[in-house]
Amino acid sequence: MADQPLCAHLSAITEVNIGNEYVCEDCIKSNSSWVHLRTCQTCGVTLCCDASPHKHATKHYHRSQHPVIASAEPGERWLWCYTDEEMVEY
């Protein structure tokens, strides 16, 4: 079976942006903890994943409609499109 083409949101990413600090910006504000971090490819904010108590990255998507995040975890190289529920490694 041939690979399906990437969604338009993932195809539009030409350079992957990973946050400079290894923290969830919203968890820091609320004195919370996180499990893994994701960086929004539209605005560059780094927030926590869905395994974290507050799921800030997903909440950010629902508020902003910024479709693509990248894993900010060392050694992980993937992008996720919330809109099309599609992942790609890079």
Backbone as CSV, one residue per row, in Angstrom:
resi,resn,N_x,N_y,N_z,CA_x,CA_y,CA_z,C_x,C_y,C_z
1,MET,0.848,-1.191,0.000,0.000,0.000,0.000,0.886,1.244,0.000
2,ALA,0.591,2.160,-0.855,1.381,3.398,-0.946,1.083,4.305,0.248
3,ASP,2.091,5.070,0.629,1.894,6.043,1.701,0.917,7.118,1.248
4,GLN,0.055,7.532,2.163,-0.882,8.612,1.885,-0.143,9.940,1.964
5,PRO,-0.535,10.932,1.174,0.091,12.253,1.280,-0.226,12.877,2.634
6,LEU,0.671,13.718,3.096,0.464,14.418,4.357,-0.662,15.427,4.238
7,CYS,-1.302,15.705,5.362,-2.325,16.748,5.367,-1.671,18.096,5.047
8,ALA,-2.478,19.063,4.694,-1.969,20.387,4.309,-1.247,21.077,5.460
9,HIS,-1.711,20.850,6.688,-1.071,21.500,7.844,0.355,20.989,8.051
10,LEU,0.530,19.674,7.978,1.871,19.101,8.140,2.754,19.429,6.936
11,SER,2.175,19.414,5.758,2.940,19.735,4.550,3.452,21.167,4.560
12,ALA,2.761,22.049,5.256,3.152,23.465,5.297,4.341,23.730,6.217
13,ILE,4.704,22.770,7.065,5.827,22.957,7.994,7.130,22.810,7.222
14,THR,7.921,23.870,7.182,9.208,23.825,6.492,10.376,23.780,7.473
15,GLU,10.150,24.235,8.695,11.180,24.207,9.728,10.487,23.913,11.058
16,VAL,10.994,22.910,11.786,10.396,22.534,13.067,10.969,23.417,14.170
17,ASN,10.067,23.992,14.954,10.431,24.869,16.062,10.247,24.109,17.372
18,ILE,11.298,24.043,18.173,11.233,23.445,19.507,11.566,24.534,20.515
19,GLY,10.793,24.606,21.586,10.979,25.650,22.592,12.381,25.685,23.167
20,ASN,12.788,26.860,23.603,14.126,27.046,24.170,14.226,26.578,25.616
21,GLU,13.108,26.603,26.337,13.124,26.189,27.735,12.323,24.910,27.877
22,TYR,12.798,24.015,28.731,12.154,22.721,28.896,11.140,22.795,30.040
23,VAL,10.090,23.608,29.829,9.020,23.767,30.821,7.695,23.975,30.095
24,CYS,6.604,23.614,30.766,5.272,23.970,30.285,4.972,25.352,30.841
25,GLU,4.808,26.319,29.955,4.599,27.704,30.376,3.351,27.854,31.245
26,ASP,2.273,27.121,30.931,1.041,27.231,31.726,1.157,26.501,33.062
27,CYS,1.863,25.370,33.099,2.062,24.665,34.377,2.892,25.516,35.342
28,ILE,3.873,26.217,34.817,4.692,27.093,35.666,3.804,28.157,36.317
29,LYS,2.898,28.746,35.528,2.006,29.790,36.044,1.096,29.266,37.145
30,SER,0.673,28.009,37.052,-0.260,27.451,38.034,0.419,26.530,39.043
31,ASN,1.747,26.506,39.045,2.521,25.671,39.973,2.125,24.191,39.860
32,SER,1.968,23.731,38.604,1.594,22.346,38.315,2.794,21.602,37.740
33,SER,2.614,20.324,37.531,3.683,19.511,36.933,3.207,18.963,35.586
34,TRP,4.135,18.460,34.806,3.835,17.930,33.487,4.592,16.644,33.278
35,VAL,4.190,15.894,32.231,4.831,14.623,31.883,5.763,14.821,30.693
36,HIS,5.208,15.265,29.558,5.989,15.511,28.349,5.601,16.868,27.774
37,LEU,6.471,17.397,26.932,6.246,18.737,26.381,6.078,18.708,24.873
38,ARG,5.252,19.654,24.385,4.972,19.818,22.960,5.108,21.291,22.604
39,THR,5.611,21.595,21.420,5.772,22.977,20.981,4.839,23.248,19.806
40,CYS,4.029,24.296,19.942,3.116,24.726,18.883,3.940,25.249,17.714
41,GLN,3.635,24.780,16.521,4.382,25.189,15.339,3.877,26.489,14.732
42,THR,2.794,27.026,15.256,2.296,28.316,14.794,2.870,29.455,15.609
43,CYS,2.803,29.349,16.944,3.214,30.469,17.798,4.443,30.184,18.653
44,GLY,4.883,28.915,18.722,6.106,28.585,19.438,5.972,28.338,20.925
45,VAL,4.759,28.378,21.472,4.577,28.133,22.897,4.819,26.647,23.183
46,THR,5.486,26.356,24.302,5.722,24.978,24.717,4.821,24.673,25.900
47,LEU,4.036,23.589,25.749,3.036,23.218,26.750,3.033,21.706,26.947
48,CYS,2.302,21.257,27.969,2.313,19.841,28.341,1.364,18.984,27.499
49,CYS,1.668,17.692,27.467,0.948,16.711,26.662,-0.334,16.228,27.343
50,ASP,-1.046,15.348,26.659,-2.295,14.805,27.202,-2.092,13.818,28.338
51,ALA,-0.889,13.330,28.556,-0.620,12.474,29.722,-0.407,13.313,30.986
52,SER,-0.271,14.618,30.819,-0.092,15.544,31.934,-1.458,15.913,32.513
53,PRO,-1.505,16.290,33.787,-2.795,16.561,34.421,-3.656,17.622,33.730
54,HIS,-3.050,18.680,33.188,-3.843,19.780,32.644,-3.946,19.809,31.123
55,LYS,-3.187,18.972,30.428,-3.289,18.841,28.966,-3.254,20.202,28.271
56,HIS,-2.290,21.040,28.642,-2.256,22.417,28.143,-2.073,22.529,26.627
57,ALA,-1.329,21.622,26.002,-1.133,21.715,24.545,-2.454,21.535,23.806
58,THR,-3.249,20.568,24.225,-4.545,20.346,23.585,-5.499,21.504,23.869
59,LYS,-5.486,22.024,25.075,-6.320,23.191,25.408,-5.922,24.381,24.531
60,HIS,-4.620,24.540,24.304,-4.135,25.618,23.437,-4.699,25.447,22.026
61,TYR,-4.690,24.227,21.506,-5.254,23.982,20.171,-6.730,24.380,20.119
62,HIS,-7.503,23.983,21.125,-8.938,24.291,21.113,-9.204,25.797,21.199
63,ARG,-8.360,26.516,21.915,-8.516,27.978,22.026,-8.051,28.696,20.759
64,SER,-6.916,28.284,20.237,-6.243,29.030,19.169,-6.481,28.482,17.769
65,GLN,-6.817,27.199,17.680,-6.926,26.490,16.398,-5.583,26.390,15.681
66,HIS,-4.455,26.493,16.419,-3.130,26.249,15.844,-3.010,24.730,15.683
67,PRO,-2.895,24.217,14.459,-3.095,22.786,14.224,-1.939,21.850,14.546
68,VAL,-0.692,22.306,14.483,0.434,21.357,14.543,1.322,21.603,15.750
69,ILE,1.659,20.496,16.432,2.636,20.526,17.517,3.786,19.599,17.159
70,ALA,4.937,19.861,17.781,6.095,18.973,17.674,6.434,18.492,19.070
71,SER,6.901,17.271,19.179,7.391,16.816,20.469,8.615,17.639,20.836
72,ALA,8.646,18.110,22.068,9.811,18.846,22.562,10.680,17.939,23.424
73,GLU,10.427,16.646,23.375,11.186,15.679,24.159,12.496,15.333,23.459
74,PRO,13.599,15.289,24.205,14.881,14.901,23.603,14.773,13.525,22.942
75,GLY,15.277,13.428,21.736,15.290,12.158,21.018,14.008,11.856,20.258
76,GLU,12.957,12.642,20.443,11.722,12.437,19.696,11.654,13.455,18.565
77,ARG,11.313,12.967,17.374,11.254,13.844,16.197,9.971,13.551,15.439
78,TRP,8.870,14.095,15.950,7.588,13.911,15.285,6.720,15.156,15.416
79,LEU,5.786,15.248,14.481,4.789,16.319,14.444,3.409,15.681,14.504
80,TRP,2.456,16.384,15.129,1.073,15.920,15.211,0.157,17.044,14.759
81,CYS,-0.777,16.715,13.883,-1.798,17.661,13.450,-3.085,17.334,14.186
82,TYR,-3.516,18.240,15.047,-4.773,18.047,15.773,-5.963,18.009,14.817
83,THR,-5.994,18.902,13.861,-7.130,19.040,12.962,-7.393,17.753,12.188
84,ASP,-6.341,17.185,11.619,-6.482,16.003,10.779,-6.099,14.703,11.492
85,GLU,-5.719,14.815,12.768,-5.319,13.650,13.570,-4.295,12.795,12.822
86,GLU,-3.229,13.459,12.412,-2.182,12.813,11.622,-0.822,13.114,12.235
87,MET,0.047,12.091,12.243,1.391,12.245,12.777,2.415,11.905,11.703
88,VAL,3.561,12.593,11.782,4.655,12.269,10.868,5.960,12.421,11.638
89,GLU,6.891,11.504,11.400,8.237,11.640,11.948,9.059,12.447,10.962
90,TYR,10.033,13.172,11.483,10.895,13.963,10.594,12.337,13.703,10.916
